[in-house]
Amino acid sequence: MSKICQITGKKAMIGNNVSHSKRRTKRTFDLNLFNKKFYYVEQDCWISLSICANGLRVINKKGLDAALKDAVAKGYCDWKSIKVIG
């Protein structure tokens, strides 16, 4: 599973570990990504999304339906990639 938020489209960043002697080695800065279940009222079902903490704030602010429509319009996810539970 890729480390991409389905609502905001954020991805893991790549940077450097910098030691005391300023030696640089590659590393990744991962997202605060987690799987969360939501009740989707418009479809009358439960869905599972892989979202980051900022994506959860967007859903709380806009609502689940508006956030999903914006994410699909911007190309962050599509309706086939959203897992329907039960």
Helices and strands as residue ranges (DSSP letters): E 13-18, E 24-29, E 33-40, E 45-52, H 53-62, H 64-74, E 83-85
